[in-house]
Amino acid sequence: MNTTFDILYLSHGGGPRPLLGDPDHAEMVAQFKALARELPKPSAILLISAHWEESVPTITAGANPGLIYDYYGFPPESYEIQYPAPGEPELAHQLAQCLKDAGMPAHLDHQRGFDHGMFVPLKVMYPDADIPVVQLSLINDLSAANHLALGQALQALKYENLLVIGSGFSFHNMRAFYAPETGEIRASNLAFEQWLQETLTTSEVGEEERARRLESWERAPAARFCHPREEHLLPLHVCYGLAGRPCDDHLSARILGKQSGTFVWHGSKVNA
């Protein structure tokens, strides 16, 4: 049996701003809406959020998770956002078993809600909140190799018409977002974005080399400037680990004054 997944790595923007009409997110919002129109509507969504880290991969298993407003200093309406998407306990249990079969510990969390890494991009893409969602945490060791392996373990999952989303941000230096733009900052931003694009899109390297590059991402141009801490990059490692091949599309948008990337794998056959 072959199971076909669409896989996205999204640069999800700054907190709830994409839902508040912020002009610095207009390009991103338009891009996400276009993606949702182009993709087949999924039966369920598995989302790996940069905003959830646990000692072992942990999975939301509740039938109706609430929302976690895990941001600070925004207008009152930011804390009244609703996105009542259901959970999918059956998918959660399948996912946990899939990880355990691959030799990875996994934990089901029946209480945790959805963080803004989930509800902000999905409210843009699927505003009706009628698609069941399961969230998967990062591993708090922040190891690139372990997150590639996490994605590889997902290849055994059998769930038709599943959309897998890595919700992060390909540029995530908070100080730089709010500093005056300089030539050096822009050059650093663009150098790392170009490296990511080349690494994920070129068919001229084999998959072992591509995985090696992602595992040693800190050696890329301006890598630690763009990611002083890597939690917003690692959902991309999970996505690539699952896909195991170059992406089909790369989309770029200017978000909060920085160039940021989205990577798309259409209909990846990931198991047999």
C-alpha positions as CSV (number, residue, x, y, z in Angstrom):
1,M,0.0,0.0,0.0
2,N,1.3,3.4,-1.0
3,T,0.2,6.4,1.1
4,T,0.5,9.8,-0.5
5,F,1.0,12.9,1.6
6,D,1.3,16.5,0.7
7,I,4.0,18.1,2.9
8,L,4.6,21.8,3.6
9,Y,7.1,23.7,5.6
10,L,5.7,27.2,6.3
11,S,7.3,30.3,7.6
12,H,4.3,31.2,9.8
13,G,5.1,34.9,10.7
14,G,5.2,36.8,13.9
15,G,2.7,35.7,16.6
16,P,-1.0,36.5,15.8
17,R,-0.1,39.3,13.4
18,P,-1.1,37.5,10.2
19,L,-4.7,37.4,11.6
20,L,-4.7,41.1,12.6
21,G,-4.4,42.6,9.1
22,D,-0.7,43.4,9.6
23,P,0.7,44.7,6.3
24,D,4.1,43.1,7.0
25,H,2.3,39.7,6.7
26,A,0.1,40.5,3.6
27,E,2.3,38.7,1.2
28,M,2.5,35.6,3.5
29,V,-1.3,35.6,4.0
30,A,-1.9,35.7,0.2
31,Q,0.6,32.9,-0.3
32,F,-1.0,30.7,2.3
33,K,-4.5,31.2,0.9
34,A,-3.3,30.4,-2.6
35,L,-1.7,27.2,-1.3
36,A,-4.9,26.1,0.3
37,R,-6.8,26.6,-2.9
38,E,-4.2,24.6,-4.9
39,L,-3.9,21.6,-2.6
40,P,-6.6,18.9,-2.4
41,K,-8.5,19.5,0.8
42,P,-7.0,17.1,3.4
43,S,-8.9,14.5,5.5
44,A,-6.6,15.5,8.4
45,I,-3.6,17.6,9.2
46,L,-0.5,16.6,11.1
47,L,1.3,19.7,12.2
48,I,4.8,20.0,13.7
49,S,5.0,23.3,15.5
50,A,8.2,25.3,16.4
51,H,6.3,26.3,19.6
52,W,6.2,22.9,21.3
53,E,9.3,21.1,22.7
54,E,9.3,17.9,24.8
55,S,11.9,15.4,26.0
56,V,10.3,12.8,23.7
57,P,8.0,13.3,20.7
58,T,4.6,14.1,22.1
59,I,1.3,14.1,20.3
60,T,-2.0,15.8,21.0
61,A,-4.6,13.1,21.5
62,G,-7.7,15.0,22.7
63,A,-10.9,15.0,20.6
64,N,-11.4,18.7,21.0
65,P,-8.2,20.6,22.0
66,G,-8.5,24.2,23.0
67,L,-6.2,27.0,22.0
68,I,-3.0,28.1,23.7
69,Y,-2.4,31.9,23.3
70,D,1.4,31.5,23.7
71,Y,2.4,35.1,22.8
72,Y,2.6,38.3,24.8
73,G,2.0,42.0,24.4
74,F,-0.6,41.9,21.6
75,P,-4.0,43.6,21.5
76,P,-6.9,42.1,23.4
77,E,-8.5,40.7,20.3
78,S,-5.4,38.5,19.9
79,Y,-6.5,36.5,22.9
80,E,-10.1,36.1,21.6
81,I,-9.1,34.3,18.4
82,Q,-11.1,31.1,17.9
83,Y,-10.2,28.1,15.8
84,P,-12.3,25.1,16.9
85,A,-10.7,22.4,14.8
86,P,-11.3,18.9,16.2
87,G,-8.5,16.6,17.1
88,E,-8.1,13.2,15.6
89,P,-7.3,10.6,18.4
90,E,-7.1,7.7,15.9
91,L,-4.4,9.4,13.9
92,A,-2.6,10.3,17.2
93,H,-2.6,6.7,18.3
94,Q,-1.4,5.5,14.9
95,L,1.4,8.1,15.0
96,A,2.5,7.1,18.4
97,Q,2.7,3.4,17.4
98,C,4.5,4.4,14.2
99,L,7.2,6.1,16.2
100,K,7.5,3.3,18.7
101,D,7.8,0.8,15.9
102,A,10.8,2.9,14.7
103,G,12.4,2.6,18.1
104,M,11.5,6.2,19.1
105,P,9.7,6.9,22.4
106,A,6.4,8.7,22.0
107,H,3.9,10.2,24.4
108,L,0.2,10.9,23.9
109,D,-1.0,14.1,25.6
110,H,-4.8,14.2,26.0
111,Q,-4.9,17.6,27.7
112,R,-2.7,19.9,25.6
113,G,-4.3,22.4,23.2
114,F,-3.2,23.9,19.9
115,D,-0.5,26.6,20.0
116,H,-0.3,29.6,17.7
117,G,2.1,27.7,15.4
118,M,-1.0,25.7,14.5
119,F,-3.9,28.0,14.6
120,V,-2.4,31.1,13.0
121,P,-1.5,29.5,9.7
122,L,-4.4,27.2,9.6
123,K,-7.0,29.9,10.3
124,V,-5.5,31.7,7.2
125,M,-5.5,28.5,5.1
126,Y,-8.6,26.7,6.3
127,P,-10.8,29.3,8.1
128,D,-13.8,26.9,8.5
129,A,-11.8,24.9,11.1
130,D,-13.4,21.7,9.8
131,I,-10.3,19.6,9.2
132,P,-9.1,17.4,12.2
133,V,-5.6,18.3,13.4
134,V,-3.0,16.5,15.4
135,Q,0.1,18.3,16.7
136,L,3.5,16.7,17.1
137,S,6.2,18.3,19.3
138,L,9.8,18.9,18.6
139,I,12.4,17.1,20.7
140,N,14.0,19.5,23.2
141,D,17.5,18.4,22.4
142,L,17.1,20.4,19.2
143,S,19.3,17.8,17.3
144,A,19.1,18.2,13.6
145,A,19.9,14.4,13.2
146,N,17.1,13.4,15.6
147,H,14.5,15.6,13.7
148,L,15.5,14.1,10.4
149,A,15.1,10.6,12.0
150,L,11.7,11.7,13.4
151,G,10.5,12.6,9.8
152,Q,11.9,9.3,8.5
153,A,9.9,7.4,11.2
154,L,6.7,9.0,9.9
155,Q,7.2,7.3,6.6
156,A,5.5,4.2,8.0
157,L,2.3,6.1,8.8
158,K,-0.7,5.0,6.7
159,Y,-3.4,7.7,6.5
160,E,-5.0,8.6,3.2
161,N,-5.1,12.3,2.1
162,L,-3.1,13.5,5.1
163,L,-1.5,17.0,4.9
164,V,1.8,17.3,6.9
165,I,2.8,20.8,7.9
166,G,6.1,21.9,9.5
167,S,5.2,25.3,11.0
168,G,8.3,27.3,11.6
169,F,10.1,30.3,10.1
170,S,13.1,30.1,7.8
171,F,14.5,33.3,9.3
172,H,14.1,33.7,13.1
173,N,16.4,36.3,14.7
174,M,14.1,38.3,16.9
175,R,16.5,41.2,17.4
176,A,17.1,41.5,13.7
177,F,13.3,41.7,13.0
178,Y,13.2,45.0,15.0
179,A,16.6,46.4,14.2
180,P,17.1,48.9,11.4
181,E,17.8,47.2,8.1
182,T,21.4,47.2,7.1
183,G,23.2,45.8,4.1
184,E,24.9,43.2,6.3
185,I,21.6,42.0,7.8
186,R,20.0,41.8,4.4
187,A,23.0,39.9,2.9
188,S,23.0,37.5,5.8
189,N,19.2,36.8,5.4
190,L,19.5,36.3,1.7
191,A,22.6,34.1,1.9
192,F,20.9,31.6,4.2
193,E,17.7,31.6,2.2
194,Q,19.7,30.9,-0.9
195,W,21.4,28.0,0.8
196,L,18.1,26.5,2.0
197,Q,16.6,26.9,-1.5
198,E,19.6,25.2,-3.2
199,T,19.7,22.4,-0.6
200,L,16.0,21.6,-0.8
201,T,15.4,22.1,-4.5
202,T,18.4,20.9,-6.5
203,S,18.3,17.4,-8.0
204,E,22.1,17.5,-8.6
205,V,22.9,16.0,-5.2
206,G,21.8,12.7,-3.8
207,E,19.6,12.3,-0.7
208,E,22.5,11.3,1.5
209,E,24.3,14.5,0.7
210,R,21.1,16.5,1.1
211,A,20.5,15.0,4.5
212,R,24.1,15.6,5.5
213,R,23.8,19.3,4.6
214,L,20.7,19.6,6.7
215,E,22.2,17.8,9.6
216,S,25.2,20.2,9.5
217,W,23.1,23.3,8.8
218,E,25.1,25.4,11.2
219,R,27.9,25.5,8.6
220,A,25.6,27.3,6.1
221,P,26.3,31.0,5.4
222,A,25.0,33.2,8.2
223,A,23.2,30.2,9.8
224,R,23.5,31.2,13.4
225,F,22.7,34.8,12.6
226,C,19.4,33.7,11.0
227,H,18.8,31.1,13.7
228,P,20.4,32.0,17.1
229,R,18.2,29.1,18.3
230,E,17.0,26.5,15.8
231,E,13.5,25.6,16.9
232,H,11.9,27.4,14.0
233,L,14.1,25.6,11.5
234,L,13.7,22.0,12.7
235,P,10.2,21.5,11.5
236,L,11.8,21.6,8.0
237,H,14.1,18.7,9.0
238,V,11.0,16.7,9.9
239,C,9.4,17.5,6.6
240,Y,12.4,16.5,4.6
241,G,13.0,13.4,6.7
242,L,9.4,12.4,5.8
243,A,9.7,13.3,2.1
244,G,13.2,12.0,1.4
245,R,13.5,13.9,-1.9
246,P,13.9,17.4,-3.2
247,C,10.8,19.7,-2.8
248,D,8.6,20.4,-5.7
249,D,8.1,24.1,-5.1
250,H,9.8,26.9,-3.2
251,L,7.9,30.1,-2.4
252,S,9.4,33.2,-1.0
253,A,7.7,36.1,0.9
254,R,8.9,39.1,2.7
255,I,7.7,38.9,6.3
256,L,8.5,41.5,9.0
257,G,11.0,42.9,6.5
258,K,12.9,39.6,6.0
259,Q,12.9,37.2,3.1
260,S,11.4,33.9,4.2
261,G,10.7,30.6,2.6
262,T,8.0,28.0,2.2
263,F,8.8,24.5,0.8
264,V,6.2,22.2,-0.8
265,W,6.3,18.5,-1.6
266,H,3.2,17.4,-3.6
267,G,1.9,13.9,-3.2
268,S,5.0,12.3,-1.8
269,K,4.6,8.4,-1.7
270,V,6.2,7.6,1.6
271,N,5.5,3.9,2.3
272,A,4.6,0.7,0.7
